[in-house]
Amino acid sequence: MSLARRVFIVGGAHTPFIGKHHPDFIWKRHPDFGARENPTYEEHLKSAVTDAIADSGVDPERVDRLYIGNFTGELFINQGHMGAALAGSHPAFAYKPAARLEGACASGGLAVLAGLDAIAAGADTVLCAGVEVQTTVNARVGADYLARASHYSRQRSIDDFTFPALFARRNKACLEGTALTEADLAHVSVKAYANANRNPLAHMRTRKMAFETAATANDRNPCFLGNEELNPFLKLSDCSQVSDGASAMFLVSEAGLAAMGLTEADAVEIIGRGHSVDSLYVDRDPTELATATHAARQAFTDASISISDVDVAEVHDCFTVTEILMYEAMGMAAKGQGGALARSGHTAIDGALPVNTGGGLIGFGHPVGATGVKQPLEIYRQMKGRCGDYQLSTLPTIGMTMNMGGDDKTVVSLIMRAGS
């Protein structure tokens, strides 16, 4: 369904995404251990919002509504009621309408959709943010928390690491039933790390990933699942990061744009959206992302474009196989041919359609609630030439995002066009 009013992104900001292997992440072997602590969710959120105000030039008094994506605040940090947390990120937001959206890893995408709906309903300036802090517990406890995005009573027992196991199952099905190879998965991982190495905000900005390491299981890149059947089908290099961080951006209407003294050339317009949700209780064909396919088709129809028009994309790569299946869901490759596309270099930062230029979830990081806000903001930043060492050589005109919650259960897709 097309937007009732035009909507523009006018700026925003990310915090650094941090966690294990980030040089600033405090843990027992860090030289500053005991002297300082990692940022709290309040600090991440306030930093992203403060920097988004500075980046966009939005007068915070003019903000009509506020939406925040967050998945597991009650579990990792014992905090719910995140709409009020966002209202507390700046004094001007007191008493303004604010709400939290939750859809697992698509929580941030849902916050953006709520912002689009608010502008369609008459708002002129909307803040969309996302935040997650996930490093407060050990990996096994954290995996149990994140398993709430699955059908917990049915799927939790597949492995201590439920979601890695669910996507190892997809890996197994694709490796055994399609043309996908371990080398294809390795190409996705190597690309993610190489792009993150150019990105000062990326979780894995200082970590390297060689193809030889990513292509096989080894001491540096082990298979780690307890499920004996699925263990051979997932390596550490295939996984996104457990990250802390926040992203925030401002959406405005045409009237909001004029009130800021800006023109369309100063902004990026959201011209298409797709939102598709499937049953939590049903498992579909593991060799495809049917919900993502439906969302992508909605977005293309909404924007009246096709995949051939897209210049840059941010897609959900919670695991390497997910990115490859996203290529197929978006129509970049036929079913079973996404791996060959990755191997060809088509989606590299200097390829014909660069994907996840800042590193994606594997390299940039994955603070769950922030990811669906980070993605469209990254498209905006590429279109405005603000990506520094990972900036594309030619400014893109059309960009697309694919933000997925759970095992292809909730998908938000957005299409953006640079102002002219």
N, C-alpha and C positions, 0 to 999 in steps of 0.2 A: 504494500500500500504506500503510495507516494506521500511525501511530507506535505502537510497543509500549508506550512510556511517555510521559507528558505532558512537554512541554518549554517552558520559559519564558525569555524575554529579560529580564534584570534590569538592563541598562545597558551603556554603551559610549561610545566617543569616536572622533571623526575628528581628524586633523590638518587644518590648512588645505590645500586642494588648490592647488598652485601650478605655474606654467609661464609661457610667453610671454604677455605682456599683464597678468600679475598684478603689482601694484605692489611686492611684496616679492621678486619673482624677480630674481636677480642675473644680468645680462648686460652686455655691453660698454658700453652706454649708461646703465646704472644708476649713480646717484651713489655707491653703495657698492662698485662694481666694483673689485676688487683689495684691498678692505679686509675683506670677508667673503665666504663662499661659501654656496651653497644647501645645505639640509640633506641629509645622506647618507641612504641607506635605513635604516641603523642608527638614526639620530636620529629619522626619521619613525616607525619601528616602535616604538621605546622610548617616544616621546611618546604615541602612540595607546594603547599598553598601560597606561602609567602613568596616563593620564587615564581610561581605562576602569575601572581598579581603583578610582580615586577616585569615579567617577560611580556605579558599581554597589554599592560597599561589599563586594565579594567579597574574602575573605581569600585572597591568592595561594597560601598553603600548602594550601588546600583544592582547588585546581585538579587535576583528574584527568588531563585530556588537553588538548593544544594542537594547533590546525590553522591553517595559513596558506595563503592563496592568493597565488600569484605566477606570472607568465607568462614574463618575459624577463630574469630576473636574470643569467643567464649571458652575455647579449648586452650589455645596457646598462651593467651595473655589474660584470661579470666575477665574479658570485657566484651559485653554486647552493647546495644544502644548506640551504635556508631553514628547515626544521624546527628545525635547531640554532640558527639565528639567532633564531627566536621563543623558544626555550628560554633564550637569552641575554638576553632583554629584561627579566628580573627575576631576582634571586638565588634566589627561592623555586622557580623552574621547573627548576632543575638536576636532571637525571636523570629528569624526568617524560617520558612518551611524547609525542612531537611529530612532526608530519609536514607536508610541503608537498603541496598539491593544485594541479594545472595543467590548465586547460581553456580556454586562451586568455582571452578577456574574461569567461568564466564561472568563472575560477579561484576567486574569492572565494565564489561560490555553492556550488562544490563543497566548499570548506572548511566552510561552514555545514552542508551535507548530511552531511559526515563527523562534525560535532559532534552532529547529530541521531542518527546511527547509534551513536555512542559512548554517548549517554545511553540509547538503546534497549538497549544491551548491558550497562548497569549503572553507567556513570559518573554522577556527580551534579553536577559542575561542569566546564564545558568552555570554554576560550578559543578563539574564532574570530577570526582577523585576516586582513588582506590588505594588501599593500604593493607599490608599483611606483615606480621612478625611471626616467624615460624622456627626460630632457632633457640627457643626457651627450653626445649626438651630434647632428649636423645632421639636418634634416627628411628628406632623402632616405635617409640611412643608417638612420634610425629607421624609416622606412617599409619598408625591406628587412627589418629585424628583425621588425616586426609582421606582415609577410607570411608568417611561419612559421605563422600561424593559418589560412592558406589551404592548399590542396594546392600546395605551393611549386613542384614541378617542372612542374605543368600551368598554374598561374595566375599565377605571379610576373611573367611577361612582358607581362601585359595593360597595365601602366603602371608607371612608377617608383613611383607611389603605388598599390599593389595594392588595398588595401581601399577607399579612396575610389573607385577605378574599379569594383570589384565592386558597390558600392552605387549608383554612377552608372548602372550597367546596370539595377539595379532601378528607379531613378528613371525611366529611359528607358522601360522596359516599362510602368510604371504611368502615366506621363504620356501615353503613346501608346495604351495599351490599356484604361485605366479612367477614372473620372471625376476622378482626381487632377489638381490644377492647381499651378502654381508658387506661387500665392497661398496654397494650403493648406500647402505646405512652409514658406513664410515665416511663417505663423501659429505653427507649432511653434517655429521659431527665436526669434521675438520673445517668445513665452511663456517659453522657457528663459532668455533673458537677463534678462527682467524679474524672474523669480523669483530668479535668481542675484544680482541687484542688491539683494535684501533679505537675502541670506545672507552673513554675515561670513566664512564658511569657503570660499566659492565661488571657483574659479579666475577667473571673469569678473565678479567682484562690482563692479568699477568700469567695466566696458565696457558701452556701450549698443548696442542694436540696434533701429533704426527699421524699420517695415514696408516703407517705400519702398526702403530699402537691401537688405533681405533678399529682396524680391520679384523683383529682376532682377540680372543681372550688371552690375557697374560697377567703377570704379577702387577703391572701398573694399571691394568684395565680388566679386572676380574668379573666373572659372572657371580652374582651374589644372592640369587633367590634360593630359598630353602625348598621350594617345590621342584622335585627332581625332574619331572617332565619338562618344565618350563625353564629351568636354570640355564641350559645352553643357549637360550634364545634372547638373552638380554645382558648387556655389559654396562659398566658404569658410564662409558662414553656415549651410550644411547640415551642417557637420562638428562632431563632438565634439572635446574638447581633449586635447592631449598634456600630461598632468599628472603631477606627482610628489605622493605622499601616501600615507597609511595610514588604515585604520579597524580598530577592534577592538571586540568585544562578548562578553559572557558569556551562556552558556546554562546553565540549571540544571534539574534534575528537581524533582518535587514535594518529595522529601526534601531536595534542595539548597536549595529555597526556604524550607522550614521551618528548616533549619540556620542560615539567614541572619536568621531572625526576621521574614521577610516573608510577606505574604499574596498571594493571586492578584491582588488589587486593586492591588498594588504593581508588578505585572509585566505582560508581554504574552505570550500563549501562541501558539506556532506550531501551527496546527491542520491545515495541509495542505501538501503538497509535491508537486512534479512535477519529473521529471528525464528529459529526452529527448535522445537523441543520434542523428544521422544520419550516413551515410557521407561521409567527406571527399572521396570520389572521384566523387560524383554531384552534378550541378546540378539543382535542382528548379525549379518555376514561379517566376520572379522577381517575380511580382505577389502572392505570399503567403509567409508564414513558417509552413511546415507543421510544423517541429519545435517551434516556439514554441506553435502551436495544440495539439499533442499534450501538451506539458508543462502548459499552462494547464488542459486538460481533466482531466489527472491530479490537479492540485492541487484543482480544484473538487470532483471526486469524493471525494478524500481528506477534504476539509473539510465535505462535504455542504452546500455553498452554491452559488450561481450569481453571475454578474457583477452582477446587480441588488442583491446584498447588500454589495458592496464600496463603501467610503466614500472611500478614497484609494489611489493606486497609485504605485509606482516602477517604471518600465519602461526597458528598454535603448534609448537613443536615440543610438547611435553616429553615426547620421546622421538627418536629419529624416524621411526616408522610413521609417526603421526604427520610429520612434515611431508613425507612422500605421499601419503594417502590424501593430504590436503591438496597437493598438486592435482590429483585425479578428481577430487571433489569440485575443484574450481574450474575444471576443464582444461588445465594446462597440459595434461597428458591423459591418454586413454587408460582404462582400468588395467592395472598390472604393469604400466609403463612409467610410473612415477620415478622409479629407481633409475631408469635409463636417463631420464631428464636431469636428475641430480648429478649423475655421473658425467653428463655432457658439459656441465658448466653453465647451462642456461640460466640457473638461478643464483649464480655467483654474483658478487658485488659488481663485477664488470661484465656480467652476462646480459642476455637480452631482456630478462625480467628478474631483476634482483629480488631476493626474498630474505627477509630478516637481516637487514643490512647492519644493525647494531649488535647482532649475535643471537637474537631470538631468546626463547626460554632456556635453551641449552647454554648459551654463552652470556647473554645480557643478564639472565636470571629470571626467576619466577616467583616474586611475591604475589601470591595467588590473586588477591583482590585488586591489585594494581595492574595486572597484565592487560586487561581489556581497555584500560584507559591509556596505558603506555603505547599500545599498538597504533591507534589513530594519531596520537601525538607524535609518534615517530614518523608517520607519513607526512604530517604537517611540517615537521622539522626538515625532512628531506626536500619537500617542495619549496621551503624558504631558505635552503642552503645553510642550515644551522648545525650540520652533523660533523663538522670538523674533519678528522682524518678518515671517517667512513662516509663522507659525503659523496654522492654519486656525481660523476663528471658532467652529466646533463641533468638539469632540474626536471624531475618528473611532473607530468601534468595530471595523470590519473593514478590513484593508489587504492589499494584494497586491503581489508583486514579480515581475518578469520579467527575468532576467539571461541574456544570450546570448553565447556564445563563437563566434567565426568568423562565417561567412556562414550563419547559422541552422543551425549544426552541433551545438552543445551548449547546451542551455537548462535553466536551473533556475528554477522558480517556487515561491514560498512564499506562504502565506496566514496572516495573523496576526489574533488577536482580543484586544481590550483586556480585561484582567482586571476582574472585578466582585466 
